[in-house]
């Protein structure tokens, strides 16, 4: 019997279990991946995953926060 634990040599998913697709950017607001990247993740090579992971920080500005509710109304008030 062996004490070794089998591990896969793969990059972990950036998923943080907040799966909401931004309507304009078409990116997940949680992990910043596109729908295609999310669905293909398990079939991507390690190199492809590394490339996606490297791009994720640059995608954050594409997702603008909504200014709705009270905060949005206050922003639209004339002074």
Helices and strands as residue ranges (DSSP letters): H 35-40, G 41-43, H 46-59, G 60-62, H 69-76
